[in-house]
Amino acid sequence: MMPTKKHLGQNFLNDPEVSNKIIELANIEPSDTILEIGPGYGVLTQEIINRAKKVIAVEKDQTLIPKLQKKFQGHENLEIIMGDILKIFPTLTLSSYKVVANIPYYLTAYLLRLILENPNPPQQMTLMLQKEVAERICGSTPNLTLLAVSAQYFSEPTYCLTVKKKSFNPIPKVDSAILQITNIVKKNEKERTDFFKIVRAGFSQPRKLAINNLSSKLELSKNDIIEIFNKLGINQKTRPQEISVSLWKKITGYLAY
């Protein structure tokens, strides 16, 4: 059994069929640079370095670093970095790249925002994460979440495959899923800032009406927001999770200042 550290959310994939599916979905070309987040014991790393021109593997668990270095000794296209990806990523100089990652639950929202908001986002991301989180990211009205709006604002997430918990060691409490994120669009800082200021205000109290949330948090006239909703054909009794990403963009266009 592979030693794990619970505080790092470690569950190592040990199903070859799932590993092959991740590699297939990653669409790795011989000219690609791949950022692998959380290589663990290198199950995916081996397949990635066989296909890509350059691989940067970032691992937080320092006890795994010597194991990875020994396993992949002599592979000149692999760079192993020890550290927290949330701190390491902003320091990386990457031009064109793709991301392959096995993400623990506690890291998902932070990491997605960090990478997608970067001035130089990846071409695509192939992620292993908790099934429930993957479903939320791919959600649609009337069950949108702030996480889903955030991901779909920048990209097109696709739920690809459910991965049963028995595919991991140790076995986690819940199933996982493979999520593919493509068509990632670069947004300028003002555009991002305006959009998330409006959306966070709208989702400040998800069970309340979006009009009331926006009026309260943005300190704007409720009548002005009602007028905007009427122009966009949005019912005044609509809650934030019932508003599509495209409509949130239009609302931002009216309210950004």
DRENFI-88063 format. One record per residue (C-alpha): residue number from 1; x negated, y, z negated. Coordinates in steps of 0.001 Angstrom, whole numbers, always signed. Example, Ala and Ser with C-alpha at 12.3 -4.5 7.8 and 13.67 -1.06 7.14 Angstrom:
<drendrens>
num|px|py|pz
1|-12300|-4500|-7800
2|-13670|-1060|-7140
</drendrens>
This chain:
<drendrens>
num|px|py|pz
1|+0|+0|+0
2|-1302|+3445|+952
3|-1977|+5727|-2058
4|+264|+8806|-1985
5|+675|+12090|-3822
6|+4288|+12866|-4662
7|+3700|+16617|-5076
8|+2582|+16784|-1439
9|+5731|+15034|-234
10|+3703|+12219|+1299
11|+5472|+9405|+3147
12|+3253|+7778|+5764
13|+4732|+6475|+9000
14|+3973|+2785|+9550
15|+6296|+1898|+12437
16|+4458|+1549|+15796
17|+7663|+1972|+17825
18|+8398|+5305|+16178
19|+4785|+6407|+16614
20|+4988|+5608|+20321
21|+8224|+7581|+20622
22|+6659|+10650|+19003
23|+3695|+10466|+21396
24|+6050|+10080|+24346
25|+8127|+13106|+23304
26|+5019|+15208|+22681
27|+4347|+15241|+26449
28|+582|+15326|+25950
29|-1415|+16191|+29071
30|-5197|+15686|+29525
31|-5697|+19474|+29467
32|-3688|+20037|+26260
33|-4770|+21376|+22898
34|-2763|+19725|+20106
35|-2328|+21054|+16590
36|-1518|+18056|+14389
37|-151|+19000|+10983
38|-437|+16351|+8283
39|-2353|+13565|+10067
40|-2380|+11436|+6897
41|-4295|+8247|+7678
42|-4488|+9095|+11385
43|-1799|+6815|+12808
44|-751|+9396|+15407
45|-4163|+11041|+15613
46|-5681|+8051|+17410
47|-3121|+8224|+20204
48|-3312|+12008|+20445
49|-7100|+12186|+20827
50|-6906|+9527|+23554
51|-4634|+11803|+25575
52|-5493|+15432|+24770
53|-8482|+17591|+25607
54|-8690|+19054|+22075
55|-7050|+18087|+18763
56|-7038|+20199|+15609
57|-5817|+18134|+12650
58|-4966|+20031|+9451
59|-4669|+17903|+6299
60|-3971|+19279|+2814
61|-4945|+16133|+867
62|-8703|+16395|+386
63|-8976|+12700|-490
64|-7897|+11813|+3067
65|-10519|+13971|+4786
66|-13471|+11536|+4415
67|-11223|+8670|+5545
68|-10255|+10576|+8674
69|-13835|+11633|+9340
70|-15037|+8048|+9059
71|-12218|+6632|+11179
72|-12725|+9125|+13997
73|-16493|+9522|+13838
74|-17865|+10250|+17301
75|-14664|+11745|+18728
76|-15922|+15137|+19868
77|-12460|+16377|+20874
78|-11188|+16180|+17260
79|-11610|+18914|+14657
80|-10457|+18023|+11125
81|-9618|+20912|+8801
82|-8852|+20503|+5111
83|-6329|+22975|+3724
84|-2771|+24248|+3469
85|-1327|+24783|+6961
86|+557|+27865|+5719
87|-2811|+29480|+4998
88|-4803|+27862|+7796
89|-2441|+28555|+10703
90|-2806|+32378|+10689
91|-6591|+31957|+10903
92|-6553|+29660|+13944
93|-7416|+31025|+17375
94|-5260|+29092|+19806
95|-4365|+30058|+23351
96|-2090|+27424|+24868
97|-1176|+24545|+22558
98|+1452|+22073|+21366
99|+2327|+21013|+17816
100|+2826|+17485|+16462
101|+3722|+17292|+12773
102|+5155|+15172|+9989
103|+6669|+17830|+7726
104|+7698|+17358|+4078
105|+11079|+18842|+3158
106|+9754|+21683|+1019
107|+7612|+23007|+3877
108|+10063|+22940|+6800
109|+11642|+26407|+6755
110|+8416|+28230|+5904
111|+6378|+26411|+8545
112|+8938|+26836|+11328
113|+9205|+30563|+10739
114|+5427|+30935|+10487
115|+4782|+29191|+13796
116|+7761|+30481|+15774
117|+7177|+34094|+14691
118|+3512|+33945|+15636
119|+2509|+36307|+18473
120|+1190|+33211|+20244
121|+3747|+30424|+19666
122|+3205|+26859|+20927
123|+4521|+25494|+24207
124|+6538|+22935|+22275
125|+6765|+21226|+18895
126|+7450|+17561|+18134
127|+8318|+17157|+14467
128|+9153|+14402|+12016
129|+11321|+15714|+9200
130|+14248|+14776|+7003
131|+17335|+13761|+8980
132|+19581|+16232|+7162
133|+17215|+19115|+7906
134|+16966|+18161|+11595
135|+20757|+18084|+11817
136|+20973|+21523|+10206
137|+18421|+22995|+12600
138|+20404|+21685|+15582
139|+23739|+22730|+14071
140|+26390|+24768|+15839
141|+29448|+26783|+14882
142|+31405|+26517|+12642
143|+28568|+24983|+10580
144|+25553|+27120|+11405
145|+23004|+27775|+8672
146|+20421|+30504|+8376
147|+17762|+27894|+9195
148|+19597|+26915|+12393
149|+20001|+30545|+13473
150|+16295|+31156|+12821
151|+15160|+28177|+14906
152|+17649|+28725|+17716
153|+16807|+32419|+17951
154|+13284|+31502|+19071
155|+13789|+28162|+20794
156|+15899|+25177|+21806
157|+15745|+22423|+19154
158|+16822|+18906|+20165
159|+17627|+16027|+17812
160|+15880|+13080|+19474
161|+15941|+10053|+17189
162|+16935|+8903|+13717
163|+14058|+7206|+11896
164|+15102|+4800|+9142
165|+13443|+5240|+5761
166|+11976|+1725|+5939
167|+9619|+3049|+8648
168|+7585|+4831|+5957
169|+5249|+3894|+3153
170|+6272|+4498|+436
171|+9937|+4244|+1401
172|+11632|+7639|+864
173|+15155|+8104|-456
174|+16554|+9394|+2843
175|+16204|+8788|+6587
176|+14129|+11039|+8809
177|+14446|+12249|+12388
178|+12300|+13304|+15323
179|+13009|+16868|+16384
180|+11737|+18406|+19595
181|+11519|+22193|+19915
182|+11107|+23559|+23440
183|+11602|+26757|+25448
184|+9971|+28793|+22694
185|+10333|+32501|+23384
186|+7954|+35164|+22089
187|+9742|+38049|+20315
188|+8260|+41450|+19538
189|+8019|+42520|+15902
190|+10791|+45129|+15955
191|+13167|+42752|+17702
192|+12481|+40025|+15106
193|+12705|+42393|+12161
194|+16004|+43904|+13276
195|+17563|+40517|+14007
196|+16663|+38886|+10694
197|+17622|+41952|+8684
198|+21139|+41690|+10145
199|+21398|+37888|+9950
200|+20131|+37657|+6363
201|+22665|+40293|+5370
202|+25392|+38329|+7142
203|+24433|+35068|+5403
204|+23864|+36664|+1980
205|+27050|+34986|+726
206|+27986|+32253|+3248
207|+31423|+31601|+1744
208|+32469|+35225|+2131
209|+33536|+37033|+5281
210|+30687|+38176|+7518
211|+32156|+41691|+7693
212|+32058|+42065|+3912
213|+28497|+40722|+3681
214|+27225|+43061|+6382
215|+29005|+46076|+4932
216|+27729|+45389|+1414
217|+24118|+44463|+2158
218|+23524|+47023|+4912
219|+25506|+49747|+3114
220|+27581|+50418|+6214
221|+31215|+51357|+6655
222|+33427|+48294|+6788
223|+35554|+49996|+9441
224|+32500|+50479|+11667
225|+31690|+46781|+11450
226|+35309|+45852|+12125
227|+35143|+47996|+15271
228|+32023|+46140|+16424
229|+33631|+42744|+15732
230|+36688|+43807|+17719
231|+34510|+44819|+20666
232|+32803|+41421|+20586
233|+36050|+39491|+20157
234|+35122|+38201|+16695
235|+37970|+37597|+14271
236|+37747|+39791|+11173
237|+38131|+36731|+8937
238|+35085|+34998|+10440
239|+32425|+33667|+8079
240|+28720|+33874|+8987
241|+28350|+30170|+9799
242|+31109|+30540|+12405
243|+29185|+33130|+14456
244|+26960|+31832|+17277
245|+23337|+32854|+17723
246|+24212|+34746|+20910
247|+26849|+36752|+19012
248|+24404|+37483|+16181
249|+22099|+38939|+18830
250|+24908|+41166|+20091
251|+25820|+42251|+16560
252|+22172|+43172|+16027
253|+22271|+45255|+19189
254|+25034|+47370|+17649
255|+23705|+47547|+14099
256|+19910|+47778|+14555
257|+18524|+51114|+13508
</drendrens>
